[in-house]
Structures are given as C-alpha cells and as structure tokens.
Amino acid sequence: MDSALCMHRLDGRSDEDLAALAAHGEAQSFAILAERYRVKAMRVAYGIVHNRADAEDAVQNAFIRIYRNLGKGRQFSSWLYKIVINESVRLLRGRRETSDEIVEIPTEDADIERIMLVRKCLASLPKNYRTVLALRGIEELAYEEIAEILGVPVGTVRSRLHEGRRLFAKCWKELMSDEE
C-alpha cells in the first residue's frame, strides 16, 4: 500500500488505536503518533532542561522507550508526558547547569530580552515547580491530567502551581527592579 495512502487511512485513529497497531508492527502508526506529539514533547522537555539539544535528546529517548514498551494498555498522551519528564530530568542530572548557559530562543519578532528574563526566572525555580508550570501554562493540561502524569494528588498540583507562580512573580519583580 502507498505510504501516503496508509498515513491518511491511519491519521484519524485515536492515539490508543495507533499505539496498539504500532505494537503489532504497523510502523506508520507510530510515525503518526510521533508527529502528533513531537512539538508538545519538545515544549515540555525544553521547559525542564532549557537547552534545545538536551530537549531533543530527551524527546528522542522518550520515543524510543515508548516504542519498546507499546501495547501495555496505557493512555498514550499521559504516558508520553511522564516519560518525557523523566528523560528530561535524567538529562538534567547528567549535566551541570550554569546560570551563564546560552539559551537558544526559537523566535523571530519577539522581545528577546523579555524572553531571556522569563527563561531566567523559570530556570531559577525548582524542577517540580518548573514542570507543573510547563504542563499547565505551556501545554494547558488539566490539573487531573498533570496529577496523573506526575503521579501526585490534584491538591499537590494546585499547591505546586501556586508556589511556582509565587516564586516566578518574586523573581520577575526582582529582575524588573534591577532593570530600572
């Protein structure tokens, strides 16, 4: 069967259907899943590691782990986020973070200085707050889904969001007062 025709035939399937097909050797199914979630996975990983190369490595490692463990009857998106977070944290532990690290900004017309300040505040947060802020603020996931991904109660998600926002605001206020 023509590859484009096969992709079109599979594209409307649910994530879980595609994962089941991929577990039974349908390679195009996994390619569709990877394409559906690549950008979201990169945003989550980048929100944790603040380095494009490490984020790409984390996402690639996550997709490899997922491919090797398909067919276990999990909700695909939650499982993916959980693995991306774990791989990102593993890479973060494996390298030394420095405050002087050069961060690639994937933008053209945005206020680069402001983006750098936002990234600096995010990088200053403990990883558990950074992760929750990324999943809620960037990926716009529901509290319940974040709780499932992280394996914590919804109340913990809410408290981490609250504290993460408070710490971010404090950092932001300090940076803005330094800019004046």
Phi and psi in degrees as a GROMACS rama.xvg file:
@    title "Ramachandran Plot"
@    xaxis  label "Phi"
@    yaxis  label "Psi"
@TYPE xy
-56.1562  135.948  ASP-2
-60.2314  -43.0669  SER-3
-65.3943  -39.3081  ALA-4
-65.7873  -41.5733  LEU-5
-62.9478  -44.07  CYS-6
-61.0457  -44.0644  MET-7
-63.3857  -41.3427  HIS-8
-63.3487  -35.01  ARG-9
-90.8563  -19.9587  LEU-10
-58.5564  -32.7276  ASP-11
-82.1693  -2.77267  GLY-12
-74.6422  155.661  ARG-13
-70.8107  161.233  SER-14
-57.5711  -42.9524  ASP-15
-67.3516  -37.5244  GLU-16
-63.7274  -44.7291  ASP-17
-63.3448  -40.2223  LEU-18
-63.534  -41.706  ALA-19
-64.4421  -42.2734  ALA-20
-64.0239  -42.0342  LEU-21
-63.4177  -37.6536  ALA-22
-63.3732  -23.9872  ALA-23
-101.209  20.385  HIS-24
97.181  3.26102  GLY-25
-83.9294  89.847  GLU-26
-60.7131  -36.0029  ALA-27
-62.5455  -30.3334  GLN-28
-62.5201  -44.1978  SER-29
-68.8865  -35.1303  PHE-30
-60.7872  -39.2622  ALA-31
-66.2193  -44.9533  ILE-32
-59.1305  -45.9023  LEU-33
-61.342  -41.2724  ALA-34
-67.7854  -38.5607  GLU-35
-61.788  -37.1565  ARG-36
-110.806  -3.00496  TYR-37
-57.1534  -49.5766  ARG-38
-66.1022  -44.2964  VAL-39
-62.7989  -42.5842  LYS-40
-63.4551  -39.7048  ALA-41
-63.3513  -41.401  MET-42
-62.9829  -42.7497  ARG-43
-64.8206  -47.88  VAL-44
-62.4361  -44.1503  ALA-45
-63.9315  -35.6297  TYR-46
-63.9496  -22.4676  GLY-47
-94.5289  -46.5282  ILE-48
-94.5522  -19.5828  VAL-49
55.6565  34.8497  HIS-50
-152.093  121.751  ASN-51
-61.1888  -43.4475  ARG-52
-63.7124  -43.6705  ALA-53
-66.588  -37.7779  ASP-54
-62.6442  -43.3194  ALA-55
-62.1522  -41.9624  GLU-56
-62.7785  -43.4666  ASP-57
-61.9276  -43.7061  ALA-58
-66.7939  -43.167  VAL-59
-61.6196  -45.8719  GLN-60
-61.764  -39.1841  ASN-61
-63.3838  -45.7762  ALA-62
-65.2797  -34.2407  PHE-63
-64.8792  -46.8324  ILE-64
-60.5148  -41.8728  ARG-65
-63.9446  -45.7579  ILE-66
-59.7154  -40.2535  TYR-67
-69.536  -20.5138  ARG-68
-119.204  24.4958  ASN-69
-65.6084  156.623  LEU-70
87.0553  17.1644  GLY-71
-95.5889  4.52974  LYS-72
74.0895  32.4287  GLY-73
-97.0349  160.093  ARG-74
-74.3123  120.072  GLN-75
-59.7708  -50.1812  PHE-76
-64.1834  -43.7366  SER-77
-63.6972  -42.1455  SER-78
-62.9557  -43.6147  TRP-79
-59.1869  -50.4674  LEU-80
-59.8623  -41.2512  TYR-81
-60.0035  -45.0167  LYS-82
-69.8397  -40.3848  ILE-83
-60.6615  -43.5699  VAL-84
-62.0594  -47.5777  ILE-85
-60.5946  -43.7407  ASN-86
-66.0045  -38.0153  GLU-87
-65.0359  -45.3066  SER-88
-64.0418  -39.7849  VAL-89
-61.0186  -43.7919  ARG-90
-66.9538  -37.5518  LEU-91
-62.2819  -41.9104  LEU-92
-65.5815  -29.7116  ARG-93
-79.6531  -9.58904  GLY-94
-129.459  158.275  ARG-95
-90.6974  127.906  ARG-96
-86.5167  137.182  GLU-97
-125.294  148.277  THR-98
-71.2249  -14.4238  SER-99
-90.3594  3.71328  ASP-100
-57.569  135.885  GLU-101
-81.5216  128.013  ILE-102
-110.858  125.82  VAL-103
-75.4024  128.923  GLU-104
-103.919  113.226  ILE-105
-83.0612  69.7825  PRO-106
-150.5  163.082  THR-107
-116.213  -50.7933  GLU-108
-105.691  -1.25129  ASP-109
-74.4924  161.734  ALA-110
-73.0226  98.6661  ASP-111
-61.0861  -39.6312  ILE-112
-62.3206  -43.2429  GLU-113
-64.6136  -41.8676  ARG-114
-62.0788  -41.4629  ILE-115
-62.0824  -38.616  MET-116
-67.4845  -40.5571  LEU-117
-61.431  -46.7989  VAL-118
-62.1164  -37.8191  ARG-119
-64.0564  -43.0259  LYS-120
-64.5941  -44.6408  CYS-121
-61.7232  -41.9249  LEU-122
-65.2154  -25.6173  ALA-123
-77.5307  -14.8342  SER-124
-79.7253  147.967  LEU-125
-59.8373  149.747  PRO-126
-60.0472  -31.6109  LYS-127
-67.2276  -32.8818  ASN-128
-76.4172  -41.494  TYR-129
-58.6456  -43.5072  ARG-130
-63.801  -46.764  THR-131
-64.7998  -42.0078  VAL-132
-62.0001  -39.1692  LEU-133
-66.4424  -44.3339  ALA-134
-68.1212  -36.2593  LEU-135
-83.8093  -50.9341  ARG-136
-77.4356  -36.2765  GLY-137
-94.135  -49.5452  ILE-138
-86.0782  -12.9998  GLU-139
56.6246  39.8206  GLU-140
-79.625  153.462  LEU-141
-72.6697  155.365  ALA-142
-53.87  -42.7706  TYR-143
-62.9383  -40.286  GLU-144
-69.3485  -39.6601  GLU-145
-62.0072  -43.5419  ILE-146
-59.662  -42.8388  ALA-147
-64.6219  -43.8145  GLU-148
-61.9313  -43.9541  ILE-149
-86.6745  -12.8645  LEU-150
70.6913  36.1533  GLY-151
-128.605  162.222  VAL-152
-67.2605  156.87  PRO-153
-58.5393  -38.1149  VAL-154
-59.7179  -35.776  GLY-155
-67.3584  -39.6835  THR-156
-60.4662  -46.7225  VAL-157
-62.2444  -43.3766  ARG-158
-69.0715  -37.1346  SER-159
-66.8134  -38.8681  ARG-160
-62.3662  -46.7315  LEU-161
-60.1021  -49.7516  HIS-162
-67.4952  -39.3075  GLU-163
-62.0791  -42.6092  GLY-164
-65.7713  -38.9359  ARG-165
-64.1131  -46.4657  ARG-166
-65.4841  -38.8234  LEU-167
-62.5342  -46.5916  PHE-168
-61.4726  -39.3812  ALA-169
-63.2927  -46.4928  LYS-170
-61.4465  -44.9614  CYS-171
-60.0777  -45.3398  TRP-172
-61.0193  -42.3595  LYS-173
-63.8552  -42.8813  GLU-174
-65.4525  -39.4406  LEU-175
-68.1293  -36.3385  MET-176
-70.7305  -31.1314  SER-177
-70.281  -28.1361  ASP-178
-74.909  -23.2321  GLU-179
